[in-house]
Amino acid sequence: MQYLKLIRPVNIAIILFAGACGVIISAGEGYALPDLTSAGILILSAAMIGASGNVINDLFDISADRINRPGRPIASGRISRKNGYLFFLALSLSGIMCAFYLGPVQVLIASVSWAVIYLYSWKLKGVILIGNITVSFFTGFLFVYTASLNGNYQSAVFPFLFAFITNFIREIIKDTEDIKGDLLTGTVTFPYKYGIKKAVQLSSGLAVLLIATTFTAFAVKIYSISFTVITMILINPLLVYFIKSINLDYSLSNLRSKSGLLKLIMLLGVIAIIIGNDKF
């Protein structure tokens, strides 16, 4: 159970769901739907590489987690550092070996993704905004990975952008949640250097950009009217609520709840893209 908690099962479930959606999205514009075996192996590869990233992140963040998230398996001592590293290596090798079944392009994407995720936990996480941008980039890059099965990379552009911006907002909010531990451990993040108010303002600005992006997607006719209906009824009202809420309440409990809301928004966005795809 502790190992399951270590890989963050909700996040892995999101990767699995988004990966399956990415495969469906890539089948548009005259491209064939990849065979189920290849699609399943690629999605599993992405999930294991994502899980390995969660593990190595906890291994590098032990000191901060003992303050911010003392219940985490490694920070609490329920999983030793040695076993944590062994688990990380097993997940990493499994994820990359899955890519070997698919082909050189998938091996390259999986290997580079794994290496940069490791670099993020080791060095980039402490670089203001660069770390946030890095992890957000690879959240969206999942759609490029799924598109590699049939070469329909054009289909991945908007899903990548939507996932990137949404996760970038969430990364800023998470850093704001962790500011107490970062102050004590000396980890310099955007909220650490510029304060919670500036972090909330940045998150709000990115949320406005995300709303504008959904309008642009319809304006340039990437997706059908059904995409706009879903974004106007569900996604954008949630984003407006998010902006209003974080600006009225900077409390840790509110920021944590809004971090969860952003996960929901990302999932709704992927669903809207699938429904709005005329080829689906």
C-alpha positions as CSV (number, residue, x, y, z in Angstrom):
1,M,0.0,0.0,0.0
2,Q,2.9,2.4,0.8
3,Y,4.4,1.8,-2.6
4,L,1.1,2.5,-4.3
5,K,0.9,5.8,-2.3
6,L,4.4,6.6,-3.3
7,I,3.6,6.7,-7.0
8,R,0.5,8.8,-6.4
9,P,-2.3,6.6,-7.9
10,V,-4.6,9.5,-8.8
11,N,-1.9,11.0,-10.9
12,I,-1.1,7.7,-12.6
13,A,-4.8,7.2,-13.3
14,I,-4.8,10.6,-15.0
15,I,-1.9,9.6,-17.1
16,L,-3.6,6.3,-18.1
17,F,-6.8,8.2,-19.0
18,A,-5.1,11.0,-20.8
19,G,-2.9,8.5,-22.7
20,A,-6.0,6.6,-23.9
21,C,-7.6,9.9,-24.9
22,G,-4.4,10.9,-26.7
23,V,-4.5,7.7,-28.8
24,I,-8.1,8.4,-29.8
25,I,-7.3,12.0,-30.6
26,S,-4.4,11.0,-32.9
27,A,-6.8,8.9,-35.0
28,G,-8.3,12.0,-36.6
29,E,-7.6,13.7,-39.9
30,G,-7.4,10.5,-41.9
31,Y,-5.0,8.7,-39.6
32,A,-5.8,5.1,-38.4
33,L,-6.4,4.2,-34.8
34,P,-3.2,2.5,-33.5
35,D,-3.6,-1.2,-32.7
36,L,-4.7,-1.8,-29.1
37,T,-1.6,-3.8,-28.1
38,S,0.8,-1.0,-29.2
39,A,-1.4,1.7,-27.6
40,G,-1.7,-0.2,-24.3
41,I,2.1,-0.7,-24.1
42,L,2.8,2.9,-24.9
43,I,0.3,4.1,-22.3
44,L,1.8,1.7,-19.7
45,S,5.3,3.0,-20.6
46,A,4.1,6.6,-20.0
47,A,2.5,5.6,-16.7
48,M,5.6,3.8,-15.4
49,I,7.9,6.7,-16.4
50,G,5.5,9.1,-14.7
51,A,5.5,6.9,-11.6
52,S,9.3,6.8,-11.5
53,G,9.3,10.6,-11.6
54,N,7.0,10.7,-8.6
55,V,9.3,8.4,-6.7
56,I,12.6,10.2,-7.5
57,N,10.9,13.5,-6.6
58,D,10.1,12.2,-3.2
59,L,13.6,10.9,-2.8
60,F,15.1,14.3,-3.5
61,D,12.4,16.1,-1.4
62,I,12.7,14.2,1.9
63,S,13.6,17.2,4.0
64,A,10.9,19.4,2.6
65,D,8.3,16.7,2.7
66,R,9.0,16.1,6.4
67,I,7.6,19.6,6.9
68,N,5.1,19.9,4.1
69,R,3.9,16.3,3.7
70,P,5.1,14.3,6.7
71,G,2.8,11.4,5.8
72,R,4.6,10.6,2.5
73,P,6.0,7.1,2.6
74,I,9.7,8.0,2.3
75,A,9.5,11.2,4.4
76,S,7.8,9.2,7.2
77,G,10.3,6.3,7.0
78,R,7.7,3.7,6.0
79,I,9.8,3.1,2.9
80,S,13.6,3.3,3.2
81,R,15.6,5.4,0.8
82,K,17.3,2.3,-0.5
83,N,14.0,0.6,-1.3
84,G,12.8,3.9,-2.8
85,Y,15.7,4.0,-5.2
86,L,15.3,0.3,-6.2
87,F,11.6,0.9,-6.9
88,F,12.5,4.0,-8.9
89,L,15.0,1.9,-11.1
90,A,12.5,-0.9,-11.6
91,L,9.8,1.6,-12.8
92,S,12.3,3.5,-15.0
93,L,13.7,0.4,-16.7
94,S,10.2,-1.1,-17.2
95,G,8.9,2.1,-18.8
96,I,11.8,2.4,-21.2
97,M,11.8,-1.4,-22.0
98,C,8.1,-1.0,-23.0
99,A,9.2,1.6,-25.5
100,F,11.7,-0.8,-27.1
101,Y,8.7,-2.9,-28.2
102,L,7.3,0.0,-30.1
103,G,10.3,1.4,-32.0
104,P,13.2,3.8,-32.0
105,V,11.1,7.0,-31.9
106,Q,9.3,5.8,-28.8
107,V,12.6,4.8,-27.2
108,L,14.0,8.2,-27.8
109,I,10.9,10.0,-26.4
110,A,10.7,7.8,-23.4
111,S,14.5,8.0,-22.6
112,V,14.7,11.8,-23.0
113,S,11.5,12.2,-20.9
114,W,12.9,10.0,-18.2
115,A,16.3,11.8,-18.2
116,V,14.7,15.3,-18.0
117,I,12.3,14.2,-15.3
118,Y,15.3,13.0,-13.3
119,L,17.1,16.3,-14.0
120,Y,14.1,18.2,-12.8
121,S,14.0,16.5,-9.4
122,W,17.8,16.7,-9.0
123,K,18.5,20.3,-10.2
124,L,15.7,22.1,-12.1
125,K,13.0,22.0,-9.4
126,G,15.0,24.7,-7.5
127,V,15.3,27.0,-10.5
128,I,12.5,29.6,-10.4
129,L,9.8,28.8,-13.0
130,I,12.2,26.6,-15.1
131,G,11.3,23.6,-13.0
132,N,7.6,24.4,-13.2
133,I,7.9,24.8,-17.0
134,T,9.8,21.5,-17.3
135,V,7.3,19.3,-15.5
136,S,4.4,21.0,-17.3
137,F,6.0,20.5,-20.6
138,F,6.2,16.8,-20.0
139,T,2.6,16.6,-18.8
140,G,1.6,17.9,-22.3
141,F,4.3,15.9,-24.0
142,L,2.2,12.7,-23.3
143,F,0.0,13.7,-26.2
144,V,3.1,13.9,-28.5
145,Y,4.1,10.4,-27.2
146,T,0.7,8.9,-28.1
147,A,0.7,10.7,-31.5
148,S,4.1,9.0,-32.3
149,L,2.3,5.7,-32.8
150,N,0.8,6.9,-36.1
151,G,2.8,10.1,-36.8
152,N,-0.2,12.4,-36.4
153,Y,1.8,15.0,-34.4
154,Q,-0.5,17.8,-35.5
155,S,-3.3,16.3,-33.4
156,A,-1.2,16.7,-30.3
157,V,-0.6,20.5,-30.6
158,F,-3.7,21.8,-28.8
159,P,-3.9,19.0,-26.2
160,F,-0.3,19.7,-25.4
161,L,-0.9,23.4,-25.0
162,F,-4.0,22.9,-22.8
163,A,-2.3,20.4,-20.6
164,F,0.9,22.5,-20.4
165,I,-0.9,25.7,-19.3
166,T,-3.2,23.8,-16.8
167,N,-0.3,22.0,-15.2
168,F,1.8,25.1,-15.1
169,I,-0.9,26.8,-13.1
170,R,-1.0,23.8,-10.8
171,E,2.8,23.8,-10.3
172,I,2.7,27.4,-9.1
173,I,-0.2,26.6,-6.7
174,K,1.7,23.6,-5.4
175,D,4.8,25.7,-4.8
176,T,2.6,28.1,-2.9
177,E,1.3,25.2,-0.8
178,D,4.9,24.2,0.0
179,I,6.3,27.6,0.8
180,K,6.7,26.8,4.6
181,G,9.0,23.8,3.9
182,D,10.8,25.6,1.1
183,L,11.6,28.5,3.5
184,L,13.2,26.1,6.0
185,T,15.1,24.0,3.4
186,G,16.2,26.9,1.2
187,T,14.4,25.7,-1.9
188,V,13.9,28.9,-4.0
189,T,10.6,28.9,-5.9
190,F,8.5,31.7,-7.4
191,P,6.3,32.0,-4.2
192,Y,9.4,31.8,-2.0
193,K,11.1,34.7,-3.8
194,Y,8.2,36.9,-4.8
195,G,5.5,36.0,-2.3
196,I,2.1,34.3,-2.3
197,K,0.3,37.3,-3.7
198,K,2.5,37.4,-6.8
199,A,2.2,33.7,-7.2
200,V,-1.6,34.0,-7.2
201,Q,-1.5,36.8,-9.7
202,L,0.7,34.7,-12.0
203,S,-1.7,31.7,-11.6
204,S,-4.6,34.0,-12.4
205,G,-3.0,35.4,-15.5
206,L,-2.2,31.9,-16.8
207,A,-5.9,30.9,-16.1
208,V,-7.0,33.9,-18.2
209,L,-4.6,32.7,-20.9
210,L,-6.1,29.2,-20.8
211,I,-9.6,30.7,-21.2
212,A,-8.4,32.7,-24.2
213,T,-6.8,29.5,-25.7
214,T,-10.2,27.7,-25.6
215,F,-11.8,30.5,-27.6
216,T,-8.9,30.5,-30.1
217,A,-9.2,26.8,-30.6
218,F,-12.8,27.2,-31.8
219,A,-12.1,30.4,-33.7
220,V,-9.6,28.7,-35.9
221,K,-11.9,25.7,-36.3
222,I,-9.7,23.1,-34.7
223,Y,-12.7,21.5,-33.1
224,S,-16.5,21.5,-33.6
225,I,-19.1,23.6,-31.8
226,S,-19.5,20.8,-29.2
227,F,-16.0,21.6,-27.9
228,T,-16.9,25.2,-27.3
229,V,-20.2,24.3,-25.6
230,I,-18.3,22.1,-23.1
231,T,-15.7,24.7,-22.5
232,M,-18.3,27.5,-22.0
233,I,-20.6,25.5,-19.8
234,L,-18.0,23.6,-17.7
235,I,-14.4,24.4,-18.1
236,N,-14.3,28.2,-18.3
237,P,-16.8,28.8,-15.5
238,L,-14.5,26.5,-13.3
239,L,-11.5,28.6,-14.3
240,V,-13.3,31.8,-13.4
241,Y,-14.2,30.3,-10.1
242,F,-10.6,29.2,-9.6
243,I,-9.4,32.8,-10.3
244,K,-11.9,34.3,-7.9
245,S,-11.3,31.8,-5.1
246,I,-7.5,32.0,-5.0
247,N,-7.6,35.8,-5.0
248,L,-10.0,35.9,-2.1
249,D,-8.4,33.2,0.0
250,Y,-4.7,32.5,0.2
251,S,-5.0,29.8,2.9
252,L,-3.2,26.5,2.5
253,S,-6.5,24.5,2.6
254,N,-8.0,26.6,-0.2
255,L,-4.9,26.3,-2.4
256,R,-4.8,22.6,-1.9
257,S,-8.4,22.2,-2.9
258,K,-7.9,24.4,-6.0
259,S,-4.9,22.2,-7.0
260,G,-7.4,19.3,-7.1
261,L,-9.8,21.4,-9.1
262,L,-7.1,21.9,-11.8
263,K,-6.8,18.2,-12.2
264,L,-10.5,18.1,-12.9
265,I,-10.2,20.9,-15.4
266,M,-7.5,19.1,-17.3
267,L,-9.6,15.9,-17.5
268,L,-12.6,17.9,-18.7
269,G,-10.4,19.6,-21.3
270,V,-9.3,16.3,-22.7
271,I,-12.9,15.0,-22.9
272,A,-14.0,18.2,-24.6
273,I,-11.2,17.7,-27.2
274,I,-12.4,14.2,-28.0
275,I,-16.0,15.2,-28.3
276,G,-15.1,18.2,-30.3
277,N,-13.1,16.1,-32.8
278,D,-15.3,15.7,-35.8
279,K,-13.4,12.6,-36.8
280,F,-14.2,10.8,-33.5
